[in-house]
């Protein structure tokens, strides 16, 4: 191939962490402190995260999957209970129900957004007696927020709880029926919301996650579940204390704690969350403008509150474009293989063909590079490569 005037000196991935000297200093300071695991930086990160989202409570945990598992436990998912979610998500959104022995029921997507279709959720709920389903796990896919006001109406009508999987959308929002912006994870509509701090996410700590809620009882329960089901709180002890060392394991929990040094990194990253979000939206707008001029490239629908963890396009020859980009140092990715087509879920009875809109989306989707440190020159190179392929 003929090398263009600009050629990347290193691979351009679909997502990448951005670590600054301030981040490094924050972690170094914590390494020299008295705490490495569950120390004061955990509580500080939790407090600052609630302030950012507008939620009342936050619980820092080991990763987003741990957050989902603890949410399912705190909401009492039991063997045989039925929970609804989308097939276009990372498998953990469904797996958390299986960890507790529950049954996962998928619902197809809105093809314009790839979000769960709430109208299809209603049809499923109306086809069964009230009480047949216990919960809904919504997913703010790619950074676009599900309308949780509408989801809450369904939940109240049919007796469901809601977990908002907002791993893709810290800082994202939807606009409610009163014209007010409702930030993802603010606790106004979902019982619990979860976030991930994986390196490609908006806030990167290596590993780590957060649960937010406005429910004090769920908050207290999550604190115990995060730490083996153990409490030292005198107000919660079931027996008289034997002394200052005394603690009680009151239920079966897990070691899902997030260490102090990672929370220190999270605090530092959170300080520039809004500037990173603004850059993501700027890059997305440039992609929008470019692809409006390139036939046969179809981006997913956007919205003012989109947090743009991913920028997803749909093309006819997805495999061809994927390979073409890799040959030119652009490492795109696919989000996601529909969960119901995975061998594990097929063994539970789900089959390809069950959700045709999700499967049609998967056949054509590709996530292209989008992260705050992506340069304008690199982005233009990605656009030019895609234009070259689809117009060949």
N, C-alpha and C positions, 0 to 999 in steps of 0.2 A: 504494500500500500504506500501511497505518497504521504509523507509526514507533513501535517499542517504547520503553519507559522508558529502556533503555540502547541506544544505537546507537554503533557504533565510530567514532572520529574519524579512523581510517586503516584501510586494508585489512588484514584478518587473513589472512596467508598460511598455507599448510600447514606451513611451516618457516621459521625465521629465525635468523640469527646473533645472538649476544649479546656485544657488545664493551664492556668496562669501562675506566675510567681506567687501571687497572693494565695492561691489554692495550696501550693506547696508549703508556704510558710504556715498556713493554718494547720495543716497536718503535722508539720514539724513541731510546732508549738505544743500540740497535743501529745506527741510522742515523748516530749520532755516533761509532761505533766504527771500527776499522780495516777491518772486513769487512762487505760487503753480500751476497756470494754464498756460497762454500763456506768458512765460517769456524767458529769454536768453538761457535756456537750449534747447528750441525747435529749435531755429536757429542753435545752436551748433551741435545738433544731426543731423539735416538736412545736414549741411556742411560736417560733418565727414562721413555720409552715402554716399554722392556723391563721396567723395574721395575714399571710399572703393570700390565702384562699377565702378567708372570712368564715371558717368553721370554728366550732367551739373547742374541739378536742382532736388531738393527733397522737398516734402511737407509732413510733419508729420500729421497724422490723428488719429482718435479715435480707429480704428481697420481695419482689412483687408477688411471687407465688406463695410465699409464707403469708403475705398479707391476705391473699384470697382464701387460703386455708383457714386462717384464724377467723376471718369474717364468717365463713360457712359454719365453723364450730360455734362462734358466739351467737349466731342466729338459730342454732339448734338443728342443723340439717342432720337427719337420721336416715338409716337404711329404709328404702322404699319411698322416701319423699321425692317430689318431682320439682325440678328447677328448670326454667327456660333461659336459653341464651342463644347467641348467634354462632353460626359455623365459621364466620370470617373473623377470626381472632387467633391469638396464640392459645395453644391447647390448655394452658393453665386456667383460663377462664372457665372451662368446663371441668377440668380435672379436680378442682377444689371440691366440687360436689361429690365426685367419685371417692375422694379421700375419706369422706364422711359416710359413704355407703349410699348416697342419694342417686337418683336417676336424672340424667340430663336429657332435656327435650329441646331440640334445635328449632329455630324459626328462620325462614328465608330473609333475605336482605332487600333493601331498597336499592335497585341497580344504579341510581344516580349518585348515591353517597357511599354505598357498601355498609351502611349502618343497619342494625336490626330493624325490620319493618314493623312498627308498632300496630299497624292495621292488621297485619298477619298474626301478631300476638293476640290481638283482640279476637280474631276468628278462632284461634286455637282455644282460648279461654272460654269462649261462648259455646264451644262444642263439647264441653265437659261440665259437670256440676261444680259449683263454687266449692273450693276446698280441695279440688283434685290436684292443683298445683300450689306450691308453697312459696316460690320465689322467682325473681327475675334478676339475671345478671346482665346489665347493659354494658356495652363497650363503646367508648368514645374513639372509634377507629380512626387512625391516621392523625388524630388531633381534632376531629370534628365532633362536637358535643351532641349526644342524644338529647332530644327534648324531654327532660325528666319531669317537667310539669305534666305532660301528656302521659308519661309512664306512671307517674304517681296516681293519676286518676284511675288508670287501669288497676294498679296495685290496691287502691282503696276499695274499688268496686268488687274485686275478686279475691281479696284477702291475701295479698302477696307482700313480702318484704322485697327491697331492692338493694342490690350491691351495684355500685357504679364503678366499673373497671375503667379508670381514667389514667392508666399508665401512659397513654399517648398525649394527654391533654392538660398538664398543669398550666394554668394561665388562660386556658380556653374557656369559652362561655357560650350559652345560648340566650336568646332574648325571650322572656316569658310573655304571657298574654297581656300583661300590664306595661310592656315595653321596657322592663327592667332586665339588665344583664345578670344572669345567674351563672357564677363562676363554677367550673367543674370542681366537685369535691367540697362545696360549701355547706353541705348537710341540709339544705332546704327541702330537698325532695327524696334523696336516697337515704336509706337507713345507715349505710356505710359506703365509703368510697376508698379506692386503693390507688396507689401510685408506685412506680418503679424508678429506681435511680441507676439502672444499667447504663453503661457508657454511651450508648447512642441516644439516650433520652435527654430531655431538656436540662435536667439536673443530674449530673453524673457523679456517683460516689464509688464506682467499681461494682459493688453489689449493695443492695439496700432497698428498702421500700417504706411506705407510710400508709396508715389507715387514718381516715378522718371521719368524724361523726359529730352530731349534735346531741346524741343520746348519752346521758351520764352513766346509765346502767351498763350499756354496751361498752362504753369506754373503760369502766372499772373491770369488766369481765375480760376484755382484751388485754389489759395490763397483766392479769394473772395468767392467761393462756400463753402470753409471750414468754413467760419465765416459769415453765414447768408446772403451771397451775399453783404456784406458791405465792403467798402473801405474808408480809410482816406488819401490815397495817393493823394497829390495835383494834380499830373499829370493826374489822372484818374477821377477827379471830374467832374460832368456834370453841376454843378452850382457853382457860386462864394462861397467861404467859408465864414461862419458867424463868425469864430474864431477858436482857437486852439482845441475846443471840436468837431468841425464839422465832420460829417461822412455821407456817403450816402449808403443806401441800393439800389443797382442798379439792382438786380435780386433776385429771390427766391433761397436762399442757405440754409445751414444747420449748426448746431453747431456740427461739426465733428472734433473739436480741440483735440490735445493730450496734457495733462498737463505736466508742467515742471518737476515734480518729476518722472514721468514715462520716460521722455526723459533723465533725469539724469541716471536712471537705464539702459536705452538703450545705452548711451554713454559708461558706464562702461562695459556692456556686449560686445559691439562692439570691445573693446580693445583686447578681447581674442577670437574673432570670428574665426580667422584662426587656432588657436590651437584646438578649438572645432571642426572645420571642418576636421582637420587632424585626430582627434580621431574618428570621425564618419567614415571616410574612412578606418582607421585601423580596426575598428570593422567590417565593411562591408567586407573587404578582408578576415578576419577570418571566417565570415559566408560563404563566397564564397568557401573557401577551405574545410570547413566542409561539406557543402551540396553537393559538388562535389563527396563525398564519400558515400552519403546517397541516395539511389534510391527513386524515387517518391516525392522528394522535389525539386521544380523548382523555383529558384529565378528569378525575372525580370532581364532583361539585364542591365548591367552597362556600364560605360564609364569613361574615365579619369576625365571629368569635373563634374561627379555626385556629388551632395551636400549631398545626403543621409539624408534627413529629415526622410524618412521611409526606412526600409528594408522589402520588400514584397516577400513572398514565395507563391507558389501555390501548393496545395495538393489535393488529391482526396476527402478525408473526412474532409472538412474544419470545419464543426460544431463539429465533434468528437474531432479534435485536439484543437479547441478553448476551449471546455469544459475540456479536459484533462489537458491543461496548467493551466487553472484557478484553478483546484483542487490542483495544485502544486505551487500556488502563482505566476504564470506567466500570466500577464494580457495583452494578445495580443488584436488587434483591426482589424476592417475591413475598408479598404479605397478603394473604396467607394461603397455604393449602387448606381447603375446608376441613374443619376438625372432624366432621362426620365421615369423611372418606379415609381417615387414618385406620390402619388395621385394628387397633385396639377398639375403636368405636364401631367398626364393622362387625367385630365379634359380639358386640352388644345389640346388633340388629340393624344399625344404620347402613345405608347403601348409597353408592354413587347414583345420582338421579333423584334422590329424595328432595334436594333443594336446588332446582335448576338455575335460579338466578345467581346464587352463590357460586355454583360451578362454572357458569358462563363468565362471571367476573374473574374467577381464578384463571381461566384459560387465556385471558388477555392482559392481566395486570402486571405492572412492573413498577417498583419503587426506585426512583432515580435520586442522585445525590442531593441532599438537603441538610445542611447543618450550619450553625452561625459562622464558622471560620472558613466556609467555602468562599473562595474569591469570585469576584465578578468574571474574571478571565477563565477560571475553571468552569463556572456555570455556562458561560458562552460556548466553551469547548464541548460540554455535554450536549447542549442544544444543537450545535452544529453536527455532532456525530449522529444524533437521532434524526435530524433533517436528512443527512446524507443517506441513512439507511432506508427511511420510509419513502424517499423520493427516487431511490435507485431504480 
